[in-house]
């Protein structure tokens, strides 16, 4: 299906590997020019060589407004516009009892998982408003609406992010900017690989056995009984940022295999 976004320009943060890069791969196939950002710039530049579209890779700390502004300025110098913003940068953060987390634990998750999106939006929305067309997508999580007890720092930041993007959707639509979130659950990424390797070591089992027990004990709502794939998340992102998704605004699209056990978000 032609997504009708050829020659658009997309900025993707957290673009090294995982959901960010898979989204870049799909958009590249649709003829979208790419601005890819990550702190791991050497790895990103190597990965980007495989993309069949005009691409620039920029190193930027998404918690630093000045660094984001400089990145956006460089993107405009190269392409003259940014039409699509896909903000995937984030961390899991510290885990444990909510009242035993330090202030710094909450601050770290807040700055990286929430405020980074605010700063990216500040830098990119003015020109998208002028152009009268834009797409803004942030990656939240099942945790935003179904919080797990020992992940309070992450839960809080992702819930705030979902609310922020919904807030934006009310007024930015009049400028042609559609704002949405995509909410994955237990996807095959470096982050969940690390979680499962740690679980396997703690339990003295294989990683496959750790995944199976995690699904049974921690994510019983995932009826498919497996981790999701990054291409499954990226496909949802691609639809939302496309012209085919032109009536999707203020939505939280779940890509979670049923993990969230509620009808509403």
C-alpha positions in Angstrom: 0.0 0.0 0.0 1.3 3.4 -1.0 1.4 5.5 2.2 1.5 8.7 0.1 4.4 10.3 1.9 7.1 10.2 -0.8 9.6 13.1 -0.4 8.5 13.9 3.1 11.2 14.3 5.7 11.2 12.4 8.9 13.1 12.9 12.1 13.5 9.7 14.2 15.1 9.9 17.6 16.6 6.9 19.3 17.1 5.5 15.8 19.9 3.0 16.5 18.4 -0.5 16.2 15.0 -1.6 17.4 11.8 0.2 16.7 13.4 3.4 15.6 15.6 1.9 12.9 12.9 -0.5 11.7 10.6 2.6 11.3 13.4 4.3 9.3 13.6 1.2 7.1 9.9 1.2 6.3 9.8 5.0 5.7 12.8 4.8 3.5 11.0 2.3 1.3 8.2 4.8 0.9 10.6 7.4 -0.4 10.9 9.4 2.8 14.1 11.3 3.4 15.5 10.7 6.9 17.1 12.5 9.8 18.2 9.9 12.2 19.4 10.8 15.7 21.0 8.8 18.5 23.9 9.2 21.0 25.5 6.0 19.5 26.3 7.9 16.3 29.0 5.5 15.0 26.6 2.5 15.1 23.8 4.6 13.6 25.9 5.7 10.7 26.9 2.2 10.0 23.3 0.9 10.0 22.1 3.9 7.9 24.3 2.7 5.0 21.7 0.1 4.2 18.8 2.6 3.8 17.7 3.3 0.2 17.0 7.0 0.7 18.8 10.2 1.4 19.7 10.1 5.1 21.7 12.2 7.6 22.7 10.9 11.0 23.1 13.4 13.8 24.2 13.0 17.4 22.0 14.7 19.9 21.2 14.4 23.6 17.4 14.7 23.7 17.4 16.0 27.3 19.3 19.1 26.1 17.2 21.7 24.3 20.2 23.4 22.8 21.4 20.1 21.3 17.9 19.4 19.9 17.6 22.9 18.4 21.0 22.5 16.8 20.0 19.1 15.3 16.8 20.5 13.9 18.7 23.5 12.4 21.1 21.1 10.7 18.2 19.1 9.4 16.6 22.2 7.9 19.9 23.2 6.3 20.0 19.8 4.6 16.4 19.2 3.6 14.5 22.5 4.2 11.8 20.9 6.3 10.8 18.3 8.8 7.3 16.8 8.2 7.3 13.8 10.5 8.7 13.4 14.0 9.0 9.9 15.5 10.3 10.1 19.1 11.4 6.7 20.3 14.3 7.7 22.6 13.8 6.5 26.2 14.9 4.3 29.0 13.3 1.7 31.4 14.8 3.4 34.4 15.3 2.2 38.0 13.0 -0.5 39.4 11.9 -1.3 42.9 9.3 -0.2 45.5 8.0 3.2 44.5 8.8 4.8 47.8 12.3 3.3 47.8 13.3 5.0 44.5 15.5 8.0 44.9 14.6 11.5 43.7 17.2 11.1 41.0 15.6 7.9 39.8 12.4 9.7 39.1 14.2 12.7 37.6 16.2 10.5 35.2 13.1 8.8 33.8 11.2 12.1 33.7 13.9 13.9 31.8 14.6 11.1 29.3 11.1 9.6 28.9 9.0 12.7 29.2 10.8 16.0 28.9 12.8 14.9 25.9 9.5 14.7 23.9 8.5 18.2 25.1 11.8 19.6 23.9 11.7 17.8 20.5 8.1 19.2 20.0 9.2 22.7 20.9 12.0 22.5 18.3 9.9 21.0 15.4 6.4 22.3 15.6 6.8 25.9 14.6 7.9 25.1 11.1 5.4 22.3 10.7 2.7 24.8 11.6 4.0 27.1 8.9 3.9 24.3 6.4 0.4 23.2 7.4 1.2 19.5 7.6 2.9 17.4 10.2 2.9 14.1 12.1 4.2 13.7 15.7 4.4 10.2 17.2 5.8 9.2 20.6 6.4 5.7 21.9 4.7 5.2 25.2 4.1 1.8 26.7 1.5 -0.5 28.1 2.9 0.9 31.4 1.2 4.2 30.7 -2.2 2.7 31.3 -1.4 -0.5 33.1 1.4 0.3 35.5 3.5 -2.5 37.0 4.2 -2.1 40.7 8.0 -2.1 40.6 8.3 0.3 37.5 7.0 3.5 39.1 9.6 5.8 37.5 8.9 4.5 34.0 5.1 4.3 34.6 4.9 7.9 35.7 6.9 9.3 32.9 5.1 7.3 30.2 1.7 8.2 31.6 2.6 11.8 31.5 3.9 11.4 27.9 0.6 9.9 26.8 -1.3 12.8 28.4 1.0 15.4 26.8 0.6 14.1 23.3 -3.2 14.0 23.8 -3.0 17.6 24.9 -1.1 18.6 21.8 -3.7 16.8 19.6 -6.5 19.2 20.6 -4.9 22.4 19.2 -2.2 21.3 16.7 -4.7 19.7 14.4 -5.9 23.1 13.3 -2.3 23.6 11.9 -2.4 20.2 10.1 -0.3 18.5 12.7 -1.6 15.1 13.9 -0.3 13.9 17.3 -0.5 10.3 18.4 1.2 7.7 20.5 2.1 4.0 19.9 2.0 1.8 22.9 4.1 -1.4 22.6 4.4 -4.2 25.1 7.2 -6.7 25.5 8.9 -6.3 22.1 12.1 -8.0 21.0 14.6 -5.2 21.6 18.0 -4.8 23.3 16.1 -3.6 26.4 13.9 -6.7 26.8 16.8 -8.9 25.8 18.7 -7.6 28.8 15.7 -8.1 31.0 15.4 -11.7 29.9 19.1 -12.4 30.2 19.0 -11.1 33.8 15.9 -13.2 34.6 17.5 -16.3 33.1 20.7 -15.8 35.2 18.7 -15.2 38.4 16.6 -18.3 37.8 19.3 -20.6 36.4 17.3 -21.2 33.2 17.7 -20.5 29.5 16.6 -17.2 28.0 13.8 -18.9 26.1 12.6 -20.4 29.5 12.9 -16.9 31.1 10.7 -15.5 28.3 8.1 -18.2 28.7 7.9 -17.8 32.5 7.7 -14.0 32.2 4.8 -14.3 29.8 3.0 -16.7 32.1 3.6 -14.8 35.3 3.9 -11.1 34.3 2.1 -10.7 31.0 -0.8 -13.2 31.0 -2.8 -10.8 28.7 -0.5 -11.5 25.8 -2.6 -14.1 24.1 -0.1 -14.8 21.4 2.4 -16.0 24.0 5.4 -14.4 22.5 7.3 -11.1 22.4 6.3 -8.7 19.7 8.6 -7.8 16.8 10.0 -4.4 16.1 8.6 -4.5 12.5 5.1 -5.0 14.0 5.5 -1.8 16.0 7.1 0.1 13.1 4.2 -0.8 10.8 1.8 0.9 13.1 4.0 4.0 13.3 4.3 4.1 9.5 0.5 4.1 9.1 0.0 6.8 11.7 2.6 9.2 10.1 1.3 8.6 6.6 -1.4 10.3 4.5 -3.4 7.0 4.9 -3.6 7.8 8.6 -5.0 11.3 8.1 -8.0 10.8 10.4 -6.0 9.4 13.3 -5.4 12.1 15.9 -5.0 12.0 19.7 -5.0 8.2 19.6 -2.9 5.7 21.5 -2.4 2.7 19.2 -1.6 -0.4 21.2 0.8 -2.9 19.7 0.8 -5.2 22.7 -0.7 -8.6 21.8 -3.5 -7.9 24.2 -1.3 -7.2 27.2 -3.5 -4.3 28.4 -6.5 -6.0 29.9 -9.0 -3.2 29.4 -11.3 -1.9 26.7 -10.3 1.8 27.0 -6.8 3.2 27.2 
